[in-house]
Amino acid sequence: MAVLLVILIVLLVVGGVALSYYAKQKRRQELASVARQLGLEYSATDPLGCLGLPFALLSRGDGRGTENVLWGTWQSMPVTEFDYWYYEESTHSNGNRSKTYYRFSCAVSEIEAFCSHLTIDRENLFTRLADHLGLRDIEFESEEFNRAFNVKGKDRKFANDFIDARMMQHLLQVDRAFQFEVSGKWLLCFSKRRKPLDLIPLLGTLKQFRDQVPRVVYELYGPGRQPVG
């Protein structure tokens, strides 16, 4: 009986590994096909070093990685899209350690400005708790926007220059699945990991966000201007 149990466990483990490998290969094939359809390059690995981009999302967890990178120009916008994952380790009462994985689809573009770092997240139970603990976010003139979004950054003036009334109105209409970061010349739009055939909404949301960047950002923080904090 014990032998049969061991055999069953081994078969389950082997089956799990096989299914994981199949799913990974299938995703790679579908992403390569999507890249061709969109006129983008594709690599199963990360030849661009996306993990080095200056975003808070990319430093989360106890370990992390990037893969399945698409890059090129899409609808006149320079874009890089990639899979990102990180894990958090925990120790159980019996001493065993486990990892919890979190997976995202990320799309990045550039603008001709040097921006202070901003995170633009939806308000939730945890961000409200942080506010009560004194880790308050930046508030704007629109109470509707303040209730819906949690914006953090070191430079309050830059935040107000970047998130003007028009940008606020736009963000209020964006699907809740998407979040944003701004840092240096980079704009990031991300969501929980998406199916290969569902990447167009991610790219489209990034493009709309990029198109809404106020003119004053380019005037005050464009090439030749002093970098902001």
C-alpha positions as CSV (number, residue, x, y, z in Angstrom):
1,M,0.0,0.0,0.0
2,A,2.8,2.4,0.9
3,V,4.6,1.6,-2.4
4,L,1.4,2.4,-4.3
5,L,1.1,5.7,-2.5
6,V,4.6,6.6,-3.3
7,I,4.1,5.7,-7.0
8,L,0.9,7.8,-7.1
9,I,2.7,10.8,-5.6
10,V,5.5,10.5,-8.1
11,L,3.0,10.3,-11.0
12,L,1.1,13.4,-9.7
13,V,4.4,15.3,-9.4
14,V,5.5,14.3,-12.9
15,G,2.1,15.1,-14.3
16,G,2.2,18.5,-12.7
17,V,5.6,19.3,-14.1
18,A,4.5,18.1,-17.6
19,L,1.3,20.3,-17.5
20,S,3.4,23.3,-16.4
21,Y,5.8,22.7,-19.2
22,Y,3.0,22.4,-21.7
23,A,1.3,25.6,-20.5
24,K,4.6,27.5,-20.7
25,Q,5.4,26.3,-24.2
26,K,1.8,27.0,-25.4
27,R,2.0,30.6,-24.0
28,R,5.3,31.2,-25.7
29,Q,3.9,30.0,-29.1
30,E,0.8,32.1,-28.7
31,L,2.8,35.2,-27.7
32,A,5.2,34.7,-30.7
33,S,2.1,34.6,-32.9
34,V,0.6,37.7,-31.4
35,A,4.0,39.5,-31.8
36,R,4.0,38.7,-35.5
37,Q,0.4,40.0,-35.9
38,L,1.3,43.2,-34.1
39,G,4.6,43.7,-36.0
40,L,6.7,43.3,-32.9
41,E,9.8,41.3,-32.0
42,Y,9.5,38.4,-29.5
43,S,11.9,36.6,-27.2
44,A,11.0,33.9,-24.6
45,T,13.9,35.3,-22.5
46,D,14.5,39.0,-21.6
47,P,17.3,40.4,-23.9
48,L,16.3,44.0,-22.9
49,G,16.9,43.7,-19.2
50,C,13.4,44.8,-18.3
51,L,13.9,43.9,-14.7
52,G,16.3,46.8,-14.4
53,L,13.6,49.4,-15.2
54,P,13.1,51.9,-12.4
55,F,9.6,50.8,-11.2
56,A,8.5,49.8,-7.7
57,L,6.6,46.9,-9.1
58,L,9.8,45.3,-10.3
59,S,11.4,45.3,-6.9
60,R,8.6,43.5,-5.0
61,G,9.0,40.2,-3.2
62,D,11.9,38.0,-2.2
63,G,12.6,36.9,-5.8
64,R,11.5,38.0,-9.2
65,G,12.0,37.6,-12.9
66,T,10.9,38.7,-16.4
67,E,10.3,36.6,-19.6
68,N,8.3,36.5,-22.8
69,V,9.3,40.0,-24.1
70,L,7.6,41.7,-27.0
71,W,9.1,45.0,-28.3
72,G,9.0,47.4,-31.2
73,T,6.6,50.1,-32.4
74,W,2.8,49.7,-32.1
75,Q,0.4,52.4,-33.4
76,S,3.4,54.8,-33.6
77,M,4.3,54.2,-30.0
78,P,7.6,52.6,-28.9
79,V,6.5,49.8,-26.6
80,T,7.9,46.8,-24.6
81,E,5.6,44.2,-23.2
82,F,6.7,41.4,-20.9
83,D,5.6,38.8,-18.3
84,Y,6.8,39.7,-14.8
85,W,6.6,37.5,-11.7
86,Y,7.7,37.7,-8.1
87,Y,7.4,35.5,-5.1
88,E,7.2,35.9,-1.3
89,E,8.7,33.3,1.0
90,S,7.1,32.3,4.3
91,T,7.9,29.9,7.0
92,H,5.2,27.7,8.5
93,S,4.9,26.7,12.2
94,N,6.5,23.3,11.3
95,G,9.5,24.9,9.9
96,N,8.7,24.3,6.2
97,R,9.2,27.1,3.8
98,S,6.8,28.0,0.9
99,K,6.7,30.5,-1.9
100,T,3.6,32.4,-3.1
101,Y,3.9,33.7,-6.7
102,Y,2.3,36.8,-8.2
103,R,2.3,37.2,-12.0
104,F,1.7,40.3,-14.2
105,S,1.6,41.5,-17.7
106,C,3.5,44.8,-18.1
107,A,3.7,47.3,-21.0
108,V,6.2,50.1,-21.0
109,S,6.8,53.1,-23.3
110,E,8.9,56.3,-23.2
111,I,8.3,60.0,-23.4
112,E,10.6,62.9,-23.9
113,A,10.6,64.1,-20.3
114,F,12.3,63.2,-17.1
115,C,9.6,62.4,-14.6
116,S,9.7,62.1,-10.8
117,H,8.6,58.6,-9.6
118,L,4.8,58.2,-9.2
119,T,2.7,55.2,-8.5
120,I,-1.0,55.4,-9.5
121,D,-3.0,52.6,-7.9
122,R,-6.6,52.1,-7.1
123,E,-7.7,52.7,-3.5
124,N,-8.4,49.6,-1.6
125,L,-8.5,48.3,2.0
126,F,-4.8,48.2,2.4
127,T,-4.1,51.7,1.0
128,R,-6.8,53.1,3.2
129,L,-5.2,51.4,6.2
130,A,-1.8,52.8,5.2
131,D,-3.4,56.3,5.1
132,H,-4.6,55.8,8.7
133,L,-1.1,54.8,9.7
134,G,0.3,58.0,8.4
135,L,1.5,56.8,5.0
136,R,-0.8,59.2,3.2
137,D,-0.9,59.5,-0.5
138,I,-1.0,62.7,-2.6
139,E,-4.4,64.4,-2.7
140,F,-5.8,66.4,-5.6
141,E,-8.6,68.9,-6.0
142,S,-11.1,66.2,-7.2
143,E,-12.6,64.3,-4.3
144,E,-13.9,61.7,-6.7
145,F,-10.4,61.1,-7.9
146,N,-9.0,61.0,-4.4
147,R,-11.6,58.4,-3.4
148,A,-10.8,56.2,-6.4
149,F,-7.0,56.5,-6.6
150,N,-3.9,56.2,-4.4
151,V,-1.1,58.3,-5.8
152,K,2.4,58.3,-4.2
153,G,5.5,60.2,-5.0
154,K,8.2,62.4,-3.5
155,D,7.5,65.5,-5.7
156,R,4.0,66.8,-5.0
157,K,4.4,69.6,-7.6
158,F,5.3,67.1,-10.3
159,A,2.3,64.9,-9.4
160,N,0.0,67.9,-9.8
161,D,1.6,68.8,-13.1
162,F,1.3,65.3,-14.4
163,I,-2.1,64.5,-13.1
164,D,-4.1,67.5,-14.2
165,A,-7.9,67.7,-14.5
166,R,-7.9,66.0,-17.9
167,M,-5.7,63.2,-16.8
168,M,-7.9,62.7,-13.7
169,Q,-11.0,62.4,-15.8
170,H,-9.2,59.9,-18.1
171,L,-8.0,57.7,-15.3
172,L,-11.5,57.6,-13.7
173,Q,-12.7,56.0,-16.9
174,V,-9.9,53.4,-17.1
175,D,-10.7,49.7,-16.5
176,R,-9.9,48.9,-12.8
177,A,-7.7,46.0,-13.9
178,F,-4.9,48.4,-14.9
179,Q,-2.4,50.3,-12.7
180,F,0.3,52.8,-13.7
181,E,3.8,53.9,-12.7
182,V,5.9,56.8,-14.0
183,S,9.7,57.1,-13.5
184,G,12.3,59.0,-15.5
185,K,11.4,58.8,-19.2
186,W,9.3,55.6,-18.6
187,L,5.6,55.0,-18.4
188,L,4.3,51.6,-17.1
189,C,0.9,50.1,-17.4
190,F,0.3,46.7,-15.8
191,S,-2.3,44.2,-14.8
192,K,-2.6,40.6,-13.5
193,R,-1.1,38.3,-16.1
194,R,-3.2,38.3,-19.3
195,K,-3.7,35.7,-22.0
196,P,-1.7,36.3,-25.1
197,L,-4.8,37.1,-27.2
198,D,-5.8,39.7,-24.5
199,L,-2.8,42.0,-24.7
200,I,-4.4,44.6,-27.0
201,P,-6.4,46.2,-24.1
202,L,-3.1,46.5,-22.1
203,L,-1.3,48.2,-25.0
204,G,-4.3,50.4,-25.8
205,T,-4.5,51.5,-22.2
206,L,-0.8,52.4,-22.1
207,K,-1.2,54.4,-25.4
208,Q,-4.2,56.3,-24.1
209,F,-2.3,57.1,-20.8
210,R,0.7,58.2,-22.8
211,D,-1.5,60.4,-25.1
212,Q,-3.0,62.1,-22.0
213,V,0.4,63.3,-20.6
214,P,-0.1,67.1,-20.2
215,R,1.9,69.4,-22.4
216,V,3.3,71.1,-19.4
217,V,5.2,68.0,-18.4
218,Y,7.2,68.2,-21.7
219,E,7.7,71.9,-21.2
220,L,8.9,71.8,-17.6
221,Y,10.6,68.4,-17.5
222,G,11.6,67.8,-21.1
223,P,15.2,67.4,-22.5
224,G,17.6,69.9,-21.0
225,R,15.6,70.6,-17.9
226,Q,16.8,69.8,-14.4
227,P,15.9,66.2,-13.3
228,V,13.3,66.1,-10.6
229,G,13.5,64.0,-7.5
